[in-house]
Amino acid sequence: MRSTLSFKAYIGISFAYLLFIILGREDISWFIKPFLIPFLFLAVYSCGNFPSKKFLLVALTFSWMGDVVLLFAYKAEIYFIIGLVAFLISHIAYIVLFSKQLRINSSRNKAVFWVGITAIIVYLILMLSILLPTLGDLKIPVFVYAIILSTMLLFAFKGYLKWNKPAGTYVLLGAVIFVCSDSTLAFNKFYEPIRFSSFLIMATYLLAQYLIIVGILKLNRKK
């Protein structure tokens, strides 16, 4: 029951947050942002225990830390780097979580698996080839982040081929949308400003986190 209420609160406050961005009231959305992810944390925390729960909570904790630190990125580049590290740890936690979930089921379509891997590698190469020349001193941290982000997507894809549906679909969609969110942020910051970037980045980010959490909870739901 508490989990359901937390999800409803998350959806409600997310819509309010995005509405304020659309209305150009980023002064209000700035104050709302730190209160978004805690509702997902509460939803997970109030669920029963399952093997990967602690990794899910770690991922959400560092996502929240990244959200808060990035609020101050306009002050100095160090805040952006700290936020990047926080989300890097969050993605590593998701990778560990997905790898633990992968032990639950078996068998996969090898042809589809290799098509997926190829698509992820192509995405990574394209992103890096476009962004690296523009990154300056941030080349190494952004390169590492891109590798970890792509690895997170790879493990979500591997899970999709093994896990029960629709839970696996939720997780994969969440991972893909997360990559879209981070890619939009990177292009907007380092390559060329994107119209409505704040809305696009946060709308995709909030949806991605929701889908991943719902998918993992469905996978671990006791029958």
C-alpha positions in Angstrom: 0.0 0.0 0.0 2.7 2.5 1.0 4.6 1.5 -2.2 1.6 2.4 -4.3 1.1 5.7 -2.6 4.8 6.5 -3.1 4.6 5.8 -6.8 1.5 8.0 -7.1 3.2 10.8 -5.2 6.3 10.4 -7.5 4.1 10.7 -10.6 2.2 13.7 -9.3 5.3 15.7 -8.2 7.1 14.8 -11.4 4.2 16.2 -13.5 4.2 19.4 -11.3 8.0 19.7 -11.7 7.9 19.4 -15.5 4.9 21.8 -15.7 7.0 24.5 -13.9 9.8 23.9 -16.3 7.4 24.3 -19.3 6.0 27.5 -17.7 9.5 28.9 -17.4 9.4 28.8 -13.6 12.8 27.0 -13.1 13.1 28.9 -9.8 10.3 26.7 -8.5 11.4 23.5 -10.2 14.9 24.0 -8.7 13.4 23.6 -5.2 11.2 20.7 -6.2 13.9 18.6 -7.8 15.5 17.2 -4.6 12.1 15.7 -3.6 11.6 13.6 -6.7 13.8 10.5 -6.3 13.1 10.1 -2.6 9.5 9.0 -3.5 11.0 6.1 -5.6 13.4 5.3 -2.8 10.4 5.1 -0.3 8.5 2.9 -2.8 11.4 0.4 -3.0 12.2 0.6 0.8 8.6 -0.2 1.7 8.5 -3.3 -0.4 9.5 -6.7 1.0 13.1 -7.9 0.9 14.6 -9.3 -2.3 18.2 -10.2 -3.3 18.9 -7.0 -5.3 17.0 -4.5 -3.1 20.1 -3.0 -1.5 21.6 -2.3 -5.0 18.4 -0.6 -6.1 18.5 1.6 -3.0 22.1 2.5 -3.7 21.4 3.4 -7.3 18.6 5.7 -6.2 20.6 7.2 -3.4 23.4 8.2 -5.8 20.9 9.4 -8.4 19.4 11.7 -5.8 22.9 12.9 -4.9 23.6 13.6 -8.5 20.3 15.5 -8.9 21.1 17.7 -5.9 24.8 18.4 -6.8 23.9 19.3 -10.5 21.6 22.0 -9.2 24.8 24.0 -8.5 26.5 23.1 -11.8 26.1 26.7 -13.0 28.4 27.9 -10.2 31.5 25.9 -11.1 32.5 22.9 -13.2 33.5 20.9 -10.1 29.8 20.5 -9.3 29.2 18.9 -12.8 32.1 16.5 -12.2 30.8 15.5 -8.8 27.3 15.0 -10.2 28.8 12.9 -13.0 30.6 10.7 -10.5 27.4 10.3 -8.5 25.5 9.1 -11.5 28.5 6.9 -12.5 28.1 5.1 -9.2 24.4 4.9 -9.7 24.9 3.2 -13.1 27.4 0.8 -11.6 24.9 -0.2 -8.9 22.3 -0.8 -11.7 24.9 -3.0 -13.5 25.5 -5.1 -10.4 21.7 -5.2 -9.8 21.0 -6.4 -13.4 23.8 -9.0 -13.2 22.3 -10.4 -10.0 18.9 -10.5 -11.6 20.3 -12.4 -14.6 20.8 -15.5 -12.5 17.1 -15.8 -12.1 16.2 -17.2 -15.5 17.9 -18.8 -18.5 18.2 -19.1 -22.3 18.3 -16.2 -24.8 18.1 -15.7 -28.5 21.8 -15.4 -29.6 21.0 -13.6 -32.9 19.0 -10.9 -31.2 21.7 -10.7 -28.5 24.4 -9.9 -31.0 22.3 -7.5 -32.8 21.7 -5.6 -29.6 25.4 -5.6 -28.7 26.2 -4.3 -32.1 23.6 -1.5 -31.8 25.0 -0.5 -28.3 28.6 -0.4 -29.6 27.6 1.7 -32.7 25.8 4.1 -30.3 28.9 4.4 -28.1 31.3 5.0 -31.0 29.0 7.6 -32.6 28.5 9.5 -29.3 32.2 9.5 -28.5 33.3 10.5 -32.0 30.9 13.5 -31.9 31.6 14.6 -28.4 35.2 13.9 -27.6 36.6 16.7 -29.8 34.5 19.2 -27.8 35.2 18.0 -24.3 38.5 19.5 -23.4 39.7 18.5 -19.9 36.5 16.4 -19.4 37.5 13.9 -22.1 38.5 11.1 -19.6 35.6 11.4 -17.2 33.0 11.6 -20.0 34.6 8.7 -21.8 34.5 6.6 -18.6 30.9 7.6 -18.0 29.9 6.7 -21.6 31.4 3.3 -21.2 29.6 2.6 -17.9 26.3 4.0 -19.3 26.6 1.7 -22.3 27.4 -1.3 -20.0 24.3 -0.6 -18.0 22.3 -0.7 -21.2 24.0 -3.9 -22.2 23.1 -5.6 -19.0 19.5 -4.4 -19.2 19.3 -5.8 -22.7 20.7 -9.1 -21.6 18.1 -9.2 -18.9 15.3 -8.4 -21.3 16.2 -11.6 -23.2 16.0 -13.7 -20.1 13.6 -12.1 -17.7 9.8 -12.6 -17.5 7.7 -10.1 -19.4 6.5 -7.4 -19.1 9.0 -6.8 -16.2 12.0 -7.2 -18.5 10.5 -4.8 -21.0 10.0 -2.1 -18.4 13.7 -2.4 -17.4 15.0 -2.3 -20.9 12.8 0.7 -21.9 13.9 2.4 -18.7 17.6 1.8 -19.6 17.2 3.0 -23.2 15.3 6.1 -22.1 18.0 6.8 -19.4 20.6 6.7 -22.2 18.5 9.1 -24.3 18.3 11.5 -21.3 22.1 11.4 -20.7 22.8 11.7 -24.4 20.5 14.8 -24.6 22.3 16.3 -21.6 25.7 15.7 -23.2 24.8 17.1 -26.6 23.2 20.1 -25.0 26.2 20.9 -22.8 29.1 20.0 -25.0 28.0 20.0 -28.7 25.1 22.3 -29.4 22.2 23.8 -27.3 19.0 21.8 -27.7 15.6 23.6 -27.6 13.6 22.6 -24.5 16.6 20.7 -23.2 15.7 21.0 -19.5 12.3 19.5 -20.1 13.5 16.8 -22.4 16.4 15.7 -20.1 14.3 15.6 -17.0 11.1 14.1 -18.6 13.1 11.2 -20.0 15.2 10.8 -16.8 12.1 10.7 -14.5 10.4 8.2 -16.8 13.5 6.0 -17.1 13.9 5.8 -13.3 10.2 4.9 -12.9 10.3 2.2 -15.5 13.5 0.6 -14.1 12.1 0.5 -10.6 8.7 -0.8 -11.6 10.4 -3.5 -13.7 12.7 -4.7 -11.0 9.9 -4.8 -8.4 7.8 -6.8 -10.8 10.7 -9.3 -11.3 11.0 -9.8 -7.6 7.3 -9.9 -6.8 6.4 -12.9 -4.7 3.9 -15.2 -6.3 
